[in-house]
Amino acid sequence: MELHAYCLMPNHFHLLLDITRKNSLSKFMQWVMTSHVGYYHKKKKLRTYLAR
């Protein structure tokens, strides 16, 4: 997978990707969201779920 561009908005984001392998998008998005939630929880010192 190759990331060509991204745009961070206040409540979402946009990615311009080149997908080279089957199923790589879902694994990449899972990694992005998990990493973001972990970072957010650590920064805000939260113990609850962020995603609904």
C-alpha positions as CSV (number, residue, x, y, z in Angstrom):
1,M,0.0,0.0,0.0
2,E,1.3,3.4,-0.9
3,L,0.0,6.6,0.7
4,H,0.1,9.5,-1.8
5,A,-1.7,12.2,0.2
6,Y,-3.8,12.8,3.3
7,C,-6.0,15.5,4.7
8,L,-6.9,15.8,8.4
9,M,-10.2,17.4,9.2
10,P,-11.7,18.3,12.6
11,N,-13.8,15.2,12.7
12,H,-12.5,12.8,10.0
13,F,-9.7,12.3,7.5
14,H,-9.2,11.6,3.8
15,L,-6.5,9.3,2.4
16,L,-5.3,8.9,-1.2
17,L,-3.9,5.3,-1.4
18,D,-2.6,3.0,-4.0
19,I,-3.8,-0.5,-2.9
20,T,-1.4,-3.2,-4.1
21,R,-2.6,-6.3,-2.3
22,K,-6.0,-7.9,-1.7
23,N,-7.3,-7.2,1.8
24,S,-4.6,-4.7,2.6
25,L,-7.0,-1.8,2.8
26,S,-9.0,-3.3,5.7
27,K,-5.8,-4.2,7.6
28,F,-4.3,-0.7,7.1
29,M,-7.5,1.0,8.2
30,Q,-7.7,-1.2,11.3
31,W,-4.1,-0.3,12.1
32,V,-4.8,3.5,11.5
33,M,-7.9,3.5,13.7
34,T,-6.4,1.4,16.5
35,S,-3.3,3.5,16.6
36,H,-5.3,6.7,16.7
37,V,-7.5,5.5,19.5
38,G,-4.5,4.3,21.5
39,Y,-2.8,7.7,21.1
40,Y,-5.9,9.6,22.0
41,H,-6.5,7.6,25.1
42,K,-2.9,8.0,26.2
43,K,-2.9,11.7,25.6
44,K,-6.2,12.3,27.3
45,K,-5.5,9.7,30.1
46,L,-8.8,7.9,29.3
47,R,-9.8,4.4,30.1
48,T,-13.1,4.2,28.2
49,Y,-13.9,3.4,24.6
50,L,-13.6,6.2,22.1
51,A,-15.4,4.6,19.2
52,R,-19.1,3.8,19.3
